[in-house]
Amino acid sequence: MKLIEIHTTVATSEDAHQIATFLVVQKLVACAQITEIKSYYYWEGALQAAAEFRISLKSVDANYAAIEGAIRERHPYALPAVYAVPVEHAFSPYANWVIENSAGE
C-alpha cells in the first residue's frame, strides 16, 4: 500500500477538530495534525487574508475517496481545498503503523 498525506484547511479550530476526530475514529486515517496558519488567496475577485487551520492527515491511497467524501460532507467552505501528496519514503515501522491504523472500522 502507498502512503499519502491529505491536506485541507478550515476557518475554525472547532471545524478542524471535528473533521480530524471523525477521520481518526473511523480509522480512515492513522493520524491528524492541526496547525494554525495565515492564508492569502483570491476569492471572488478580491485578495483575501485569513487565519485558518490546516489539517494534515496520514493514510493510504486506497482510502482517499472515502476521506475526501467525509471531509466534503463536514466542510463549511463552498470550495474546500482537499488534496493528497504521495509519501515516497517512510521509516518502515512508521509506515506499517499508518497502514494498520488506516484499515477502517
Gaussian input, Z-matrix of N, CA and C with variables (Angstrom, degrees):
# hf/3-21g

backbone

0 1
 N
 C     1     B1
 C     2     B2     1     A1
 N     3     B3     2     A2     1     D1
 C     4     B4     3     A3     2     D2
 C     5     B5     4     A4     3     D3
 N     6     B6     5     A5     4     D4
 C     7     B7     6     A6     5     D5
 C     8     B8     7     A7     6     D6
 N     9     B9     8     A8     7     D7
 C    10    B10     9     A9     8     D8
 C    11    B11    10    A10     9     D9
 N    12    B12    11    A11    10    D10
 C    13    B13    12    A12    11    D11
 C    14    B14    13    A13    12    D12
 N    15    B15    14    A14    13    D13
 C    16    B16    15    A15    14    D14
 C    17    B17    16    A16    15    D15
 N    18    B18    17    A17    16    D16
 C    19    B19    18    A18    17    D17
 C    20    B20    19    A19    18    D18
 N    21    B21    20    A20    19    D19
 C    22    B22    21    A21    20    D20
 C    23    B23    22    A22    21    D21
 N    24    B24    23    A23    22    D22
 C    25    B25    24    A24    23    D23
 C    26    B26    25    A25    24    D24
 N    27    B27    26    A26    25    D25
 C    28    B28    27    A27    26    D26
 C    29    B29    28    A28    27    D27
 N    30    B30    29    A29    28    D28
 C    31    B31    30    A30    29    D29
 C    32    B32    31    A31    30    D30
 N    33    B33    32    A32    31    D31
 C    34    B34    33    A33    32    D32
 C    35    B35    34    A34    33    D33
 N    36    B36    35    A35    34    D34
 C    37    B37    36    A36    35    D35
 C    38    B38    37    A37    36    D36
 N    39    B39    38    A38    37    D37
 C    40    B40    39    A39    38    D38
 C    41    B41    40    A40    39    D39
 N    42    B42    41    A41    40    D40
 C    43    B43    42    A42    41    D41
 C    44    B44    43    A43    42    D42
 N    45    B45    44    A44    43    D43
 C    46    B46    45    A45    44    D44
 C    47    B47    46    A46    45    D45
 N    48    B48    47    A47    46    D46
 C    49    B49    48    A48    47    D47
 C    50    B50    49    A49    48    D48
 N    51    B51    50    A50    49    D49
 C    52    B52    51    A51    50    D50
 C    53    B53    52    A52    51    D51
 N    54    B54    53    A53    52    D52
 C    55    B55    54    A54    53    D53
 C    56    B56    55    A55    54    D54
 N    57    B57    56    A56    55    D55
 C    58    B58    57    A57    56    D56
 C    59    B59    58    A58    57    D57
 N    60    B60    59    A59    58    D58
 C    61    B61    60    A60    59    D59
 C    62    B62    61    A61    60    D60
 N    63    B63    62    A62    61    D61
 C    64    B64    63    A63    62    D62
 C    65    B65    64    A64    63    D63
 N    66    B66    65    A65    64    D64
 C    67    B67    66    A66    65    D65
 C    68    B68    67    A67    66    D66
 N    69    B69    68    A68    67    D67
 C    70    B70    69    A69    68    D68
 C    71    B71    70    A70    69    D69
 N    72    B72    71    A71    70    D70
 C    73    B73    72    A72    71    D71
 C    74    B74    73    A73    72    D72
 N    75    B75    74    A74    73    D73
 C    76    B76    75    A75    74    D74
 C    77    B77    76    A76    75    D75
 N    78    B78    77    A77    76    D76
 C    79    B79    78    A78    77    D77
 C    80    B80    79    A79    78    D78
 N    81    B81    80    A80    79    D79
 C    82    B82    81    A81    80    D80
 C    83    B83    82    A82    81    D81
 N    84    B84    83    A83    82    D82
 C    85    B85    84    A84    83    D83
 C    86    B86    85    A85    84    D84
 N    87    B87    86    A86    85    D85
 C    88    B88    87    A87    86    D86
 C    89    B89    88    A88    87    D87
 N    90    B90    89    A89    88    D88
 C    91    B91    90    A90    89    D89
 C    92    B92    91    A91    90    D90
 N    93    B93    92    A92    91    D91
 C    94    B94    93    A93    92    D92
 C    95    B95    94    A94    93    D93
 N    96    B96    95    A95    94    D94
 C    97    B97    96    A96    95    D95
 C    98    B98    97    A97    96    D96
 N    99    B99    98    A98    97    D97
 C   100   B100    99    A99    98    D98
 C   101   B101   100   A100    99    D99
 N   102   B102   101   A101   100   D100
 C   103   B103   102   A102   101   D101
 C   104   B104   103   A103   102   D102
 N   105   B105   104   A104   103   D103
 C   106   B106   105   A105   104   D104
 C   107   B107   106   A106   105   D105
 N   108   B108   107   A107   106   D106
 C   109   B109   108   A108   107   D107
 C   110   B110   109   A109   108   D108
 N   111   B111   110   A110   109   D109
 C   112   B112   111   A111   110   D110
 C   113   B113   112   A112   111   D111
 N   114   B114   113   A113   112   D112
 C   115   B115   114   A114   113   D113
 C   116   B116   115   A115   114   D114
 N   117   B117   116   A116   115   D115
 C   118   B118   117   A117   116   D116
 C   119   B119   118   A118   117   D117
 N   120   B120   119   A119   118   D118
 C   121   B121   120   A120   119   D119
 C   122   B122   121   A121   120   D120
 N   123   B123   122   A122   121   D121
 C   124   B124   123   A123   122   D122
 C   125   B125   124   A124   123   D123
 N   126   B126   125   A125   124   D124
 C   127   B127   126   A126   125   D125
 C   128   B128   127   A127   126   D126
 N   129   B129   128   A128   127   D127
 C   130   B130   129   A129   128   D128
 C   131   B131   130   A130   129   D129
 N   132   B132   131   A131   130   D130
 C   133   B133   132   A132   131   D131
 C   134   B134   133   A133   132   D132
 N   135   B135   134   A134   133   D133
 C   136   B136   135   A135   134   D134
 C   137   B137   136   A136   135   D135
 N   138   B138   137   A137   136   D136
 C   139   B139   138   A138   137   D137
 C   140   B140   139   A139   138   D138
 N   141   B141   140   A140   139   D139
 C   142   B142   141   A141   140   D140
 C   143   B143   142   A142   141   D141
 N   144   B144   143   A143   142   D142
 C   145   B145   144   A144   143   D143
 C   146   B146   145   A145   144   D144
 N   147   B147   146   A146   145   D145
 C   148   B148   147   A147   146   D146
 C   149   B149   148   A148   147   D147
 N   150   B150   149   A149   148   D148
 C   151   B151   150   A150   149   D149
 C   152   B152   151   A151   150   D150
 N   153   B153   152   A152   151   D151
 C   154   B154   153   A153   152   D152
 C   155   B155   154   A154   153   D153
 N   156   B156   155   A155   154   D154
 C   157   B157   156   A156   155   D155
 C   158   B158   157   A157   156   D156
 N   159   B159   158   A158   157   D157
 C   160   B160   159   A159   158   D158
 C   161   B161   160   A160   159   D159
 N   162   B162   161   A161   160   D160
 C   163   B163   162   A162   161   D161
 C   164   B164   163   A163   162   D162
 N   165   B165   164   A164   163   D163
 C   166   B166   165   A165   164   D164
 C   167   B167   166   A166   165   D165
 N   168   B168   167   A167   166   D166
 C   169   B169   168   A168   167   D167
 C   170   B170   169   A169   168   D168
 N   171   B171   170   A170   169   D169
 C   172   B172   171   A171   170   D170
 C   173   B173   172   A172   171   D171
 N   174   B174   173   A173   172   D172
 C   175   B175   174   A174   173   D173
 C   176   B176   175   A175   174   D174
 N   177   B177   176   A176   175   D175
 C   178   B178   177   A177   176   D176
 C   179   B179   178   A178   177   D177
 N   180   B180   179   A179   178   D178
 C   181   B181   180   A180   179   D179
 C   182   B182   181   A181   180   D180
 N   183   B183   182   A182   181   D181
 C   184   B184   183   A183   182   D182
 C   185   B185   184   A184   183   D183
 N   186   B186   185   A185   184   D184
 C   187   B187   186   A186   185   D185
 C   188   B188   187   A187   186   D186
 N   189   B189   188   A188   187   D187
 C   190   B190   189   A189   188   D188
 C   191   B191   190   A190   189   D189
 N   192   B192   191   A191   190   D190
 C   193   B193   192   A192   191   D191
 C   194   B194   193   A193   192   D192
 N   195   B195   194   A194   193   D193
 C   196   B196   195   A195   194   D194
 C   197   B197   196   A196   195   D195
 N   198   B198   197   A197   196   D196
 C   199   B199   198   A198   197   D197
 C   200   B200   199   A199   198   D198
 N   201   B201   200   A200   199   D199
 C   202   B202   201   A201   200   D200
 C   203   B203   202   A202   201   D201
 N   204   B204   203   A203   202   D202
 C   205   B205   204   A204   203   D203
 C   206   B206   205   A205   204   D204
 N   207   B207   206   A206   205   D205
 C   208   B208   207   A207   206   D206
 C   209   B209   208   A208   207   D207
 N   210   B210   209   A209   208   D208
 C   211   B211   210   A210   209   D209
 C   212   B212   211   A211   210   D210
 N   213   B213   212   A212   211   D211
 C   214   B214   213   A213   212   D212
 C   215   B215   214   A214   213   D213
 N   216   B216   215   A215   214   D214
 C   217   B217   216   A216   215   D215
 C   218   B218   217   A217   216   D216
 N   219   B219   218   A218   217   D217
 C   220   B220   219   A219   218   D218
 C   221   B221   220   A220   219   D219
 N   222   B222   221   A221   220   D220
 C   223   B223   222   A222   221   D221
 C   224   B224   223   A223   222   D222
 N   225   B225   224   A224   223   D223
 C   226   B226   225   A225   224   D224
 C   227   B227   226   A226   225   D225
 N   228   B228   227   A227   226   D226
 C   229   B229   228   A228   227   D227
 C   230   B230   229   A229   228   D228
 N   231   B231   230   A230   229   D229
 C   232   B232   231   A231   230   D230
 C   233   B233   232   A232   231   D231
 N   234   B234   233   A233   232   D232
 C   235   B235   234   A234   233   D233
 C   236   B236   235   A235   234   D234
 N   237   B237   236   A236   235   D235
 C   238   B238   237   A237   236   D236
 C   239   B239   238   A238   237   D237
 N   240   B240   239   A239   238   D238
 C   241   B241   240   A240   239   D239
 C   242   B242   241   A241   240   D240
 N   243   B243   242   A242   241   D241
 C   244   B244   243   A243   242   D242
 C   245   B245   244   A244   243   D243
 N   246   B246   245   A245   244   D244
 C   247   B247   246   A246   245   D245
 C   248   B248   247   A247   246   D246
 N   249   B249   248   A248   247   D247
 C   250   B250   249   A249   248   D248
 C   251   B251   250   A250   249   D249
 N   252   B252   251   A251   250   D250
 C   253   B253   252   A252   251   D251
 C   254   B254   253   A253   252   D252
 N   255   B255   254   A254   253   D253
 C   256   B256   255   A255   254   D254
 C   257   B257   256   A256   255   D255
 N   258   B258   257   A257   256   D256
 C   259   B259   258   A258   257   D257
 C   260   B260   259   A259   258   D258
 N   261   B261   260   A260   259   D259
 C   262   B262   261   A261   260   D260
 C   263   B263   262   A262   261   D261
 N   264   B264   263   A263   262   D262
 C   265   B265   264   A264   263   D263
 C   266   B266   265   A265   264   D264
 N   267   B267   266   A266   265   D265
 C   268   B268   267   A267   266   D266
 C   269   B269   268   A268   267   D267
 N   270   B270   269   A269   268   D268
 C   271   B271   270   A270   269   D269
 C   272   B272   271   A271   270   D270
 N   273   B273   272   A272   271   D271
 C   274   B274   273   A273   272   D272
 C   275   B275   274   A274   273   D273
 N   276   B276   275   A275   274   D274
 C   277   B277   276   A276   275   D275
 C   278   B278   277   A277   276   D276
 N   279   B279   278   A278   277   D277
 C   280   B280   279   A279   278   D278
 C   281   B281   280   A280   279   D279
 N   282   B282   281   A281   280   D280
 C   283   B283   282   A282   281   D281
 C   284   B284   283   A283   282   D282
 N   285   B285   284   A284   283   D283
 C   286   B286   285   A285   284   D284
 C   287   B287   286   A286   285   D285
 N   288   B288   287   A287   286   D286
 C   289   B289   288   A288   287   D287
 C   290   B290   289   A289   288   D288
 N   291   B291   290   A290   289   D289
 C   292   B292   291   A291   290   D290
 C   293   B293   292   A292   291   D291
 N   294   B294   293   A293   292   D292
 C   295   B295   294   A294   293   D293
 C   296   B296   295   A295   294   D294
 N   297   B297   296   A296   295   D295
 C   298   B298   297   A297   296   D296
 C   299   B299   298   A298   297   D297
 N   300   B300   299   A299   298   D298
 C   301   B301   300   A300   299   D299
 C   302   B302   301   A301   300   D300
 N   303   B303   302   A302   301   D301
 C   304   B304   303   A303   302   D302
 C   305   B305   304   A304   303   D303
 N   306   B306   305   A305   304   D304
 C   307   B307   306   A306   305   D305
 C   308   B308   307   A307   306   D306
 N   309   B309   308   A308   307   D307
 C   310   B310   309   A309   308   D308
 C   311   B311   310   A310   309   D309
 N   312   B312   311   A311   310   D310
 C   313   B313   312   A312   311   D311
 C   314   B314   313   A313   312   D312

   B1=1.4467
   B2=1.5089
   B3=1.3135
   B4=1.4585
   B5=1.5241
   B6=1.3156
   B7=1.4584
   B8=1.5250
   B9=1.3375
   B10=1.4550
   B11=1.5234
   B12=1.3210
   B13=1.4549
   B14=1.5228
   B15=1.3308
   B16=1.4543
   B17=1.5259
   B18=1.3389
   B19=1.4549
   B20=1.5172
   B21=1.3158
   B22=1.4597
   B23=1.5103
   B24=1.3315
   B25=1.4544
   B26=1.5213
   B27=1.3260
   B28=1.4628
   B29=1.5236
   B30=1.3304
   B31=1.4655
   B32=1.5195
   B33=1.3390
   B34=1.4617
   B35=1.5258
   B36=1.3197
   B37=1.4528
   B38=1.5250
   B39=1.3102
   B40=1.4694
   B41=1.5303
   B42=1.3411
   B43=1.4679
   B44=1.5304
   B45=1.3270
   B46=1.4687
   B47=1.5230
   B48=1.3153
   B49=1.4674
   B50=1.5241
   B51=1.3161
   B52=1.4656
   B53=1.5253
   B54=1.3279
   B55=1.4676
   B56=1.5269
   B57=1.3290
   B58=1.4644
   B59=1.5235
   B60=1.3140
   B61=1.4670
   B62=1.5143
   B63=1.3327
   B64=1.4599
   B65=1.5273
   B66=1.3196
   B67=1.4649
   B68=1.5248
   B69=1.3316
   B70=1.4702
   B71=1.5280
   B72=1.3271
   B73=1.4688
   B74=1.5284
   B75=1.3244
   B76=1.4659
   B77=1.5313
   B78=1.3302
   B79=1.4655
   B80=1.5250
   B81=1.3319
   B82=1.4591
   B83=1.5192
   B84=1.3372
   B85=1.4595
   B86=1.5246
   B87=1.3180
   B88=1.4640
   B89=1.5185
   B90=1.3258
   B91=1.4548
   B92=1.5221
   B93=1.3132
   B94=1.4594
   B95=1.5211
   B96=1.3056
   B97=1.4631
   B98=1.5212
   B99=1.3116
   B100=1.4524
   B101=1.5249
   B102=1.3356
   B103=1.4548
   B104=1.5261
   B105=1.3111
   B106=1.4605
   B107=1.5200
   B108=1.3303
   B109=1.4642
   B110=1.5295
   B111=1.3017
   B112=1.4663
   B113=1.5250
   B114=1.3255
   B115=1.4637
   B116=1.5251
   B117=1.3257
   B118=1.4614
   B119=1.5194
   B120=1.3207
   B121=1.4613
   B122=1.5240
   B123=1.3360
   B124=1.4545
   B125=1.5102
   B126=1.3207
   B127=1.4681
   B128=1.5232
   B129=1.3099
   B130=1.4629
   B131=1.5250
   B132=1.3473
   B133=1.4499
   B134=1.5128
   B135=1.3162
   B136=1.4603
   B137=1.5242
   B138=1.3156
   B139=1.4596
   B140=1.5291
   B141=1.3076
   B142=1.4663
   B143=1.5300
   B144=1.3042
   B145=1.4634
   B146=1.5169
   B147=1.3118
   B148=1.4664
   B149=1.5145
   B150=1.3178
   B151=1.4563
   B152=1.5283
   B153=1.3155
   B154=1.4609
   B155=1.5162
   B156=1.3194
   B157=1.4555
   B158=1.5200
   B159=1.3422
   B160=1.4593
   B161=1.5215
   B162=1.3106
   B163=1.4638
   B164=1.5156
   B165=1.3218
   B166=1.4638
   B167=1.5173
   B168=1.3176
   B169=1.4671
   B170=1.5183
   B171=1.3294
   B172=1.4631
   B173=1.5174
   B174=1.3377
   B175=1.4641
   B176=1.5186
   B177=1.3329
   B178=1.4626
   B179=1.5286
   B180=1.3363
   B181=1.4636
   B182=1.5241
   B183=1.3091
   B184=1.4661
   B185=1.5257
   B186=1.3233
   B187=1.4653
   B188=1.5186
   B189=1.3389
   B190=1.4618
   B191=1.5314
   B192=1.3087
   B193=1.4774
   B194=1.5247
   B195=1.3238
   B196=1.4679
   B197=1.5292
   B198=1.3281
   B199=1.4654
   B200=1.5269
   B201=1.3179
   B202=1.4667
   B203=1.5278
   B204=1.3253
   B205=1.4634
   B206=1.5136
   B207=1.3305
   B208=1.4632
   B209=1.5271
   B210=1.3249
   B211=1.4674
   B212=1.5239
   B213=1.3228
   B214=1.4685
   B215=1.5289
   B216=1.3211
   B217=1.4724
   B218=1.5262
   B219=1.3126
   B220=1.4596
   B221=1.5236
   B222=1.3176
   B223=1.4614
   B224=1.5216
   B225=1.3329
   B226=1.4618
   B227=1.5375
   B228=1.3320
   B229=1.4655
   B230=1.5256
   B231=1.3314
   B232=1.4620
   B233=1.5309
   B234=1.3236
   B235=1.4654
   B236=1.5275
   B237=1.3240
   B238=1.4709
   B239=1.5267
   B240=1.3103
   B241=1.4638
   B242=1.5210
   B243=1.3132
   B244=1.4651
   B245=1.5210
   B246=1.3143
   B247=1.4622
   B248=1.5214
   B249=1.3160
   B250=1.4630
   B251=1.5220
   B252=1.3136
   B253=1.4594
   B254=1.5301
   B255=1.3180
   B256=1.4580
   B257=1.5233
   B258=1.3064
   B259=1.4626
   B260=1.5249
   B261=1.3030
   B262=1.4613
   B263=1.5238
   B264=1.3102
   B265=1.4558
   B266=1.5184
   B267=1.3310
   B268=1.4632
   B269=1.5250
   B270=1.3027
   B271=1.4618
   B272=1.5243
   B273=1.3198
   B274=1.4665
   B275=1.5258
   B276=1.3168
   B277=1.4637
   B278=1.5362
   B279=1.3346
   B280=1.4609
   B281=1.5290
   B282=1.3049
   B283=1.4683
   B284=1.5236
   B285=1.3131
   B286=1.4644
   B287=1.5283
   B288=1.3197
   B289=1.4584
   B290=1.5281
   B291=1.3304
   B292=1.4718
   B293=1.5210
   B294=1.3161
   B295=1.4703
   B296=1.5242
   B297=1.3243
   B298=1.4795
   B299=1.5198
   B300=1.3210
   B301=1.4518
   B302=1.5253
   B303=1.3257
   B304=1.4664
   B305=1.5227
   B306=1.3153
   B307=1.4658
   B308=1.5203
   B309=1.3192
   B310=1.4611
   B311=1.5129
   B312=1.3085
   B313=1.4759
   B314=1.5001
   A1=110.26
   A2=114.86
   A3=120.32
   A4=110.55
   A5=115.19
   A6=120.41
   A7=109.56
   A8=115.40
   A9=121.67
   A10=108.88
   A11=114.93
   A12=121.32
   A13=106.26
   A14=116.08
   A15=122.83
   A16=107.76
   A17=116.11
   A18=121.12
   A19=110.48
   A20=115.19
   A21=123.05
   A22=107.37
   A23=116.30
   A24=121.13
   A25=109.01
   A26=115.45
   A27=122.35
   A28=108.48
   A29=115.34
   A30=120.04
   A31=114.04
   A32=117.50
   A33=118.46
   A34=111.99
   A35=114.28
   A36=120.85
   A37=110.54
   A38=115.85
   A39=120.68
   A40=111.61
   A41=117.26
   A42=120.31
   A43=111.19
   A44=116.04
   A45=120.13
   A46=110.92
   A47=116.72
   A48=120.21
   A49=111.49
   A50=116.99
   A51=120.16
   A52=110.50
   A53=117.76
   A54=121.77
   A55=110.27
   A56=117.01
   A57=121.17
   A58=111.23
   A59=116.66
   A60=120.68
   A61=111.43
   A62=117.53
   A63=120.61
   A64=111.04
   A65=117.25
   A66=120.54
   A67=112.71
   A68=117.46
   A69=120.39
   A70=110.15
   A71=117.35
   A72=120.68
   A73=110.83
   A74=117.13
   A75=121.30
   A76=112.42
   A77=116.08
   A78=123.23
   A79=112.64
   A80=115.10
   A81=119.75
   A82=110.30
   A83=115.66
   A84=121.87
   A85=108.50
   A86=115.37
   A87=120.12
   A88=111.32
   A89=116.33
   A90=120.48
   A91=109.28
   A92=115.65
   A93=122.05
   A94=108.01
   A95=116.42
   A96=121.35
   A97=108.63
   A98=116.29
   A99=121.99
   A100=108.36
   A101=116.05
   A102=121.27
   A103=109.45
   A104=115.61
   A105=120.35
   A106=108.68
   A107=116.40
   A108=121.73
   A109=109.72
   A110=116.26
   A111=123.22
   A112=106.21
   A113=117.18
   A114=122.26
   A115=110.74
   A116=115.44
   A117=123.40
   A118=107.07
   A119=117.32
   A120=120.96
   A121=109.65
   A122=115.39
   A123=120.36
   A124=108.91
   A125=116.23
   A126=121.94
   A127=107.11
   A128=115.30
   A129=122.36
   A130=111.44
   A131=115.12
   A132=122.01
   A133=116.63
   A134=118.15
   A135=120.21
   A136=110.75
   A137=114.61
   A138=119.97
   A139=109.02
   A140=115.45
   A141=122.08
   A142=108.95
   A143=115.94
   A144=122.81
   A145=105.26
   A146=115.62
   A147=118.54
   A148=111.13
   A149=114.48
   A150=119.97
   A151=106.43
   A152=116.89
   A153=121.81
   A154=108.86
   A155=114.28
   A156=122.26
   A157=107.57
   A158=115.57
   A159=121.06
   A160=107.84
   A161=115.89
   A162=121.31
   A163=107.00
   A164=116.81
   A165=123.20
   A166=106.92
   A167=115.62
   A168=122.03
   A169=109.98
   A170=116.74
   A171=121.73
   A172=109.14
   A173=116.61
   A174=120.20
   A175=109.89
   A176=114.22
   A177=122.15
   A178=108.82
   A179=115.18
   A180=119.76
   A181=113.64
   A182=118.08
   A183=120.91
   A184=112.35
   A185=117.82
   A186=122.33
   A187=113.77
   A188=117.91
   A189=119.06
   A190=113.14
   A191=118.81
   A192=120.80
   A193=111.31
   A194=117.32
   A195=120.85
   A196=110.96
   A197=116.63
   A198=120.92
   A199=109.91
   A200=116.52
   A201=119.78
   A202=110.69
   A203=117.05
   A204=120.72
   A205=112.65
   A206=116.64
   A207=120.79
   A208=111.08
   A209=116.63
   A210=119.87
   A211=109.97
   A212=117.34
   A213=120.68
   A214=111.63
   A215=117.74
   A216=120.99
   A217=111.77
   A218=117.76
   A219=122.45
   A220=113.54
   A221=117.40
   A222=121.71
   A223=111.14
   A224=117.52
   A225=120.07
   A226=115.03
   A227=118.81
   A228=120.56
   A229=111.41
   A230=116.12
   A231=121.80
   A232=110.56
   A233=117.00
   A234=122.14
   A235=109.05
   A236=117.41
   A237=118.84
   A238=111.91
   A239=115.42
   A240=120.72
   A241=106.41
   A242=116.21
   A243=121.75
   A244=105.61
   A245=116.89
   A246=119.81
   A247=109.71
   A248=114.82
   A249=120.96
   A250=109.81
   A251=114.59
   A252=120.94
   A253=107.39
   A254=116.33
   A255=118.62
   A256=111.20
   A257=115.65
   A258=121.81
   A259=105.85
   A260=115.32
   A261=120.34
   A262=112.88
   A263=116.75
   A264=121.67
   A265=108.39
   A266=116.56
   A267=121.13
   A268=109.05
   A269=115.42
   A270=122.54
   A271=107.50
   A272=118.39
   A273=123.10
   A274=114.48
   A275=120.42
   A276=118.85
   A277=112.41
   A278=116.77
   A279=120.11
   A280=110.15
   A281=117.57
   A282=121.15
   A283=110.46
   A284=117.12
   A285=120.61
   A286=111.21
   A287=117.35
   A288=121.56
   A289=110.56
   A290=117.07
   A291=120.79
   A292=109.83
   A293=117.01
   A294=121.07
   A295=111.17
   A296=116.81
   A297=121.08
   A298=111.87
   A299=117.84
   A300=121.48
   A301=113.93
   A302=115.83
   A303=122.10
   A304=110.20
   A305=116.55
   A306=121.34
   A307=113.67
   A308=118.09
   A309=120.98
   A310=110.39
   A311=114.37
   A312=118.97
   A313=111.90
   D1=144.01
   D2=178.39
   D3=-94.43
   D4=135.15
   D5=176.38
   D6=-82.77
   D7=146.42
   D8=174.53
   D9=-136.25
   D10=160.03
   D11=171.08
   D12=-122.43
   D13=122.14
   D14=-177.77
   D15=-101.39
   D16=141.96
   D17=-179.95
   D18=-126.90
   D19=144.21
   D20=169.14
   D21=-151.97
   D22=163.92
   D23=176.45
   D24=-130.80
   D25=148.82
   D26=177.13
   D27=-138.21
   D28=165.54
   D29=-175.24
   D30=-83.02
   D31=-25.71
   D32=-174.40
   D33=-124.86
   D34=152.68
   D35=175.14
   D36=-61.32
   D37=-38.97
   D38=179.61
   D39=-59.57
   D40=-45.95
   D41=177.58
   D42=-62.73
   D43=-41.67
   D44=-179.96
   D45=-61.77
   D46=-45.95
   D47=-178.76
   D48=-67.04
   D49=-36.65
   D50=179.90
   D51=-65.03
   D52=-46.65
   D53=179.65
   D54=-65.36
   D55=-47.70
   D56=-178.14
   D57=-60.39
   D58=-47.60
   D59=-178.56
   D60=-62.02
   D61=-45.30
   D62=179.81
   D63=-57.49
   D64=-47.64
   D65=-176.03
   D66=-67.02
   D67=-36.31
   D68=177.93
   D69=-71.33
   D70=-44.69
   D71=-179.70
   D72=-62.00
   D73=-37.97
   D74=178.41
   D75=-75.79
   D76=-5.96
   D77=-178.11
   D78=58.90
   D79=31.59
   D80=171.08
   D81=-81.39
   D82=-25.83
   D83=175.73
   D84=-130.83
   D85=150.54
   D86=178.46
   D87=-83.47
   D88=-27.90
   D89=-173.22
   D90=-154.08
   D91=144.11
   D92=173.58
   D93=-129.75
   D94=132.13
   D95=177.79
   D96=-121.49
   D97=136.44
   D98=-178.08
   D99=-119.40
   D100=127.93
   D101=176.96
   D102=-130.74
   D103=143.87
   D104=176.56
   D105=-84.26
   D106=134.05
   D107=-177.12
   D108=-136.63
   D109=170.01
   D110=172.10
   D111=-118.05
   D112=125.00
   D113=-177.08
   D114=-112.94
   D115=141.09
   D116=174.48
   D117=-123.09
   D118=129.31
   D119=-176.72
   D120=-163.89
   D121=161.66
   D122=172.77
   D123=-93.59
   D124=133.08
   D125=175.89
   D126=-142.04
   D127=126.31
   D128=-179.11
   D129=52.98
   D130=42.33
   D131=173.73
   D132=79.30
   D133=4.51
   D134=-178.81
   D135=-128.30
   D136=143.78
   D137=176.73
   D138=-68.70
   D139=130.60
   D140=179.63
   D141=-115.79
   D142=149.53
   D143=171.55
   D144=-136.52
   D145=123.07
   D146=-174.63
   D147=-145.03
   D148=145.80
   D149=169.16
   D150=-76.68
   D151=134.50
   D152=178.92
   D153=-139.77
   D154=172.75
   D155=174.96
   D156=-121.89
   D157=123.40
   D158=177.84
   D159=-90.69
   D160=132.97
   D161=173.94
   D162=-109.69
   D163=120.84
   D164=175.04
   D165=-108.33
   D166=127.84
   D167=-173.49
   D168=-122.44
   D169=132.59
   D170=178.91
   D171=-102.48
   D172=126.76
   D173=-177.96
   D174=-158.76
   D175=-161.32
   D176=177.80
   D177=-118.68
   D178=152.98
   D179=-174.52
   D180=-60.15
   D181=-29.49
   D182=179.82
   D183=-63.96
   D184=-20.77
   D185=-178.53
   D186=-92.21
   D187=-3.97
   D188=-171.49
   D189=-56.01
   D190=-49.35
   D191=-176.65
   D192=-59.27
   D193=-42.41
   D194=179.79
   D195=-67.41
   D196=-39.13
   D197=178.80
   D198=-65.98
   D199=-47.32
   D200=178.66
   D201=-58.56
   D202=-44.87
   D203=178.86
   D204=-60.46
   D205=-43.52
   D206=179.86
   D207=-65.78
   D208=-39.81
   D209=177.61
   D210=-64.85
   D211=-46.99
   D212=-177.50
   D213=-62.41
   D214=-35.55
   D215=178.00
   D216=-65.12
   D217=-29.79
   D218=-173.69
   D219=-106.79
   D220=-5.79
   D221=-171.99
   D222=-84.70
   D223=132.54
   D224=-178.07
   D225=-80.75
   D226=-15.29
   D227=-175.79
   D228=-78.73
   D229=149.20
   D230=174.58
   D231=-67.82
   D232=-34.28
   D233=-179.83
   D234=-133.28
   D235=80.50
   D236=-178.26
   D237=-73.81
   D238=141.83
   D239=171.07
   D240=-80.41
   D241=115.89
   D242=175.32
   D243=-135.55
   D244=116.50
   D245=-178.93
   D246=-153.13
   D247=159.48
   D248=-179.95
   D249=-123.58
   D250=147.78
   D251=172.58
   D252=-121.72
   D253=140.12
   D254=179.80
   D255=-73.29
   D256=147.05
   D257=173.66
   D258=-97.45
   D259=111.28
   D260=-176.12
   D261=-77.30
   D262=-36.35
   D263=-177.82
   D264=-139.40
   D265=139.97
   D266=177.14
   D267=-152.73
   D268=147.26
   D269=174.13
   D270=-57.43
   D271=123.56
   D272=-171.86
   D273=-53.11
   D274=-47.18
   D275=178.49
   D276=-60.50
   D277=-37.78
   D278=177.50
   D279=-67.24
   D280=-44.99
   D281=179.22
   D282=-58.62
   D283=-42.34
   D284=178.06
   D285=-63.56
   D286=-38.85
   D287=177.53
   D288=-62.44
   D289=-44.22
   D290=177.79
   D291=-59.91
   D292=-47.74
   D293=-179.74
   D294=-59.49
   D295=-47.27
   D296=-178.85
   D297=-63.47
   D298=-34.99
   D299=-175.47
   D300=-96.53
   D301=11.07
   D302=176.02
   D303=-120.08
   D304=22.61
   D305=-173.66
   D306=-83.73
   D307=-1.16
   D308=-177.29
   D309=79.37
   D310=168.87
   D311=-178.58
   D312=-72.85

